[in-house]
Amino acid sequence: MAKVTLKNVYKTYPGERGKEVTAVEDFNLEITDREFVVFVGPSGCGKSTTLRMIAGLEEISKGDVLIDGNKVNDIPPKNRDIAMVFQNYALYPHMSVYDNMAFGLELRKYPKAEIKKRVLEAAGILGIEQFLDRRPKALSGGQRQRVAVGRAIVRQPKVFLFDEPLSNLDAKMRVQMRTEITKLHQRLQATMIYVTHDQIEAMTMGTRIVVMKDGVIQQVDSPLTIYNEPANLFVAGFLGSPPMNLLNGKLEGANGAVFFREARGGAIEVRLDSRSSAAAYVGKEVILGFRPESCDVVPAGASSVESDNCFQARVDIVEPMGPETYFHLQTGAHSVVSRSPASAQQSDVGRQLTFQIRADAAHLFDPVTTHRIV
């Protein structure tokens, strides 16, 4: 397989009145051999454009793309030794599954015996041997996606590129195909770059995640590091379902402790330890962030619950999810979501319940720079 390196890569398009539109800005990343890297971000963040520049389908405005140390800026896609799986499958409707998978090898004049061997091997990996004589119209969406992946596998490329390949599938099939692609990576030990806007796909599939916004990398790290230690407000609010709760407020100091107080008469007060990074912001406006699972409902009559970091809030919406419940709360000027293991009823809507925030899982952000303080 191969290492992929992007150095100071830009992509610009001509705009109105001679102004350029920047789709990707100063993109720097090194993807190691056999790594599974996921580009994630909202629509228009530049993730698919970056993938297409790696593939050679988009011209690079500035910077370099290297595969195994070799600059490929001016090398056509067919000579880059990459294989790409698209969102819309891109299968030939008049060809059988076998012919669709074999077509690229036939164009490269591979011997028929080698083509048959590779197609049957890929079909076995993906569990589509029984469909080789069918045409795409006789297949389900998940089966068609398997064929598209199989067409990439038979190439035995240095790098696999996936451009939102599961977005056209239903929810159940997406979960199944997500697992299949992860198993495929483990089996092939291939270098894979995967583009998605789905944070669940990013969290469950990638060895590293690249979070993008407006063409700029916001954070690159392992899934759990990004989830637990978001670099800024955008990453904190983008990854996680439900997303992180973010509250405006102020830090105050008293008796050697640091307190966050919710702005505009809010009910939430959180006692933080006096870490130097937090203490430096005493008297200043900050943004408190905490995940819904770090805000639990306090059982009625619980006697061992400490008063620290508890608050009362009116329940606006209750969403029972089976093993857990989402409480949508209104407190001060903010809406807060609690993900609690406690059971709940729709009759809880409108009631005042007590909740407790785990301060050790809370984050502080600078409202000006948007960077995480602690």
C-alpha positions, 0 to 999 in steps of 0.5 A: 500500500502507500503513504499519502502526503498533502503539503500546503494544498489549496483549491480556488475557483474563479468568482465574480468581479475577479475575486477567487473563491477558496474551497480548500485552504492550506491543507497539510496532512500525512496519511501513513501506510495502511491507515484509515482516515476519515474527512468529516464536516458539513456540506461545502467544507471542502472534504470531497474537493480534497479527495478529488484532488488526491484522485486527480479529478480536480486540479490543484491550485497550489501545493503538492500531493505525494503518493509514496513520496512521489509528486502526482500533481501532473499525473492523470488519475489512471496512472496514480494507482488509486481506486475510487468508490463514488456516492452514486455507484456508477455501474454500467446498467447493460453489463453484468456484475462480473463485467462491471468488476472486470471492465477496468482490468480489461481496459488495462489488458490483463489476462482473462485468467488473472481477471477471473481470479481477481473478480472471484476473490473480490466477490468472495470477500464481499459475499456477492458470488451469487450475483455475478450474472445479474445486472445492476437493476436486479440488485438492491442498493446495498448489493450495488454498493458492494459491486462498486467496492468490488470494482475497486478491490480488483484493481489492487490499488495503493490507495482506496478513496471513498466519497460518501459511499453510503449516503444513498442507503437506508439506515439499516443498510448503512450500519451493515455496509459501515461494518463491511467496509471496516472489516474490508480495511482490516482484511486488506490492510489498505490505505483508505481515505473516506469522506462523509458528513455523517459523524457516526461513520467518522467515529466508528470507522476511522483510525484518525478523523480530519474535521473540516470547516470552510476548507480549513482543517479544524482538528486531526486526531483519533475519534475518542480524542476529538470527542473528549478533547475538541480543539474548538467550539466548532468541533465540540458542536459538530461531533456528538449526537446530541451535540455538546451543550454550550452555555455563555457565562462568566468565571468567578473565583471564591475560596480558592475555587473557580465557578462558572455562572450561566449568563442572564439569570440562568440556573446553572452554576458549576464548580471547577477546580482551580486549574491555572488555565481556568483561573486565568479567565476569572472575571471574564466571559467564557463558554461552558461545554458539556456532553449530554451524558455528563448531565444526569437526572437526579433521582427523586429523594436521593440523599447522597447527591452533592449540591455542587453542580446541581440545577433545576430545569423545566422539561420541554421534551422527553425522548425515550430511547430504550436504555437511555432517555433524552431530556430537553431542558430550558434553563435561563437563556439556553436549551440543554440536553441531558442523556440519562440512563433513567427511565422517563414518561411523557408525563415528565414534560413540564415538570421541574426536575433536578440535574447534575453536571459532572464538572470533570467532563466539562470544557471551557472555551474562549468566546473570542478565539473559540479555542478550548481553554480546559 
